[in-house]
Amino acid sequence: KQKSSSSNDKTNDDDDDEANSSVAAAAEAAMKEQYDTSKRLNELDAKTRVPCTIRYSGFHPPPPHRKLLGDLAYLEVDVPDGGDSSSGSSTTVHVTAIPTGFYINRTAKAT
């Protein structure tokens, strides 16, 4: 009877080794996939990054009557004009921050 239990122990050890190796393989595959995803996201971030300058507008802070209407902050955002970024031209966009998000004002000046 002891022989049969030792053969069962070997079978159990083999099963444990197979389970451990399959778990290790799955973990390695998951880590590789995570690395690949991270690498792709970093490449996408580099391609879609827009250099801009954000600052408080000259109209910030909002006057009391506009605060009552929900205006939190007035911002100016300088974004480059489309096309060649080496030309240095940019557009200033005026943004109003409100509790539910923000909106872009109709006014804009080219610099």
FENZITA-V629894 format. One record per residue. N is the residue number from 1. NEAR is the number of other ideal C-beta (glycine too) atoms within 10 Angstrom. Layout:
BEGIN
N_NEAR + N_NEAR
END
This chain:
BEGIN
1_5 + 2_6 + 3_7 + 4_8 + 5_9 + 6_10 + 7_10 + 8_10 + 9_10 + 10_10 + 11_10 + 12_10 + 13_10 + 14_10 + 15_10 + 16_10 + 17_10 + 18_10 + 19_10 + 20_10 + 21_10 + 22_10 + 23_10 + 24_10 + 25_10 + 26_10 + 27_10 + 28_10 + 29_10 + 30_10 + 31_10 + 32_10 + 33_10 + 34_10 + 35_10 + 36_10 + 37_10 + 38_10 + 39_10 + 40_10 + 41_10 + 42_10 + 43_10 + 44_10 + 45_9 + 46_8 + 47_7 + 48_7 + 49_8 + 50_8 + 51_9 + 52_11 + 53_11 + 54_11 + 55_11 + 56_11 + 57_17 + 58_7 + 59_15 + 60_15 + 61_13 + 62_19 + 63_9 + 64_7 + 65_8 + 66_14 + 67_11 + 68_9 + 69_8 + 70_12 + 71_18 + 72_15 + 73_15 + 74_18 + 75_19 + 76_18 + 77_18 + 78_14 + 79_15 + 80_17 + 81_13 + 82_8 + 83_8 + 84_9 + 85_12 + 86_6 + 87_9 + 88_9 + 89_12 + 90_17 + 91_14 + 92_16 + 93_17 + 94_17 + 95_15 + 96_20 + 97_16 + 98_13 + 99_7 + 100_7 + 101_7 + 102_11 + 103_11 + 104_12 + 105_12 + 106_6 + 107_8 + 108_13 + 109_9 + 110_8 + 111_9
END
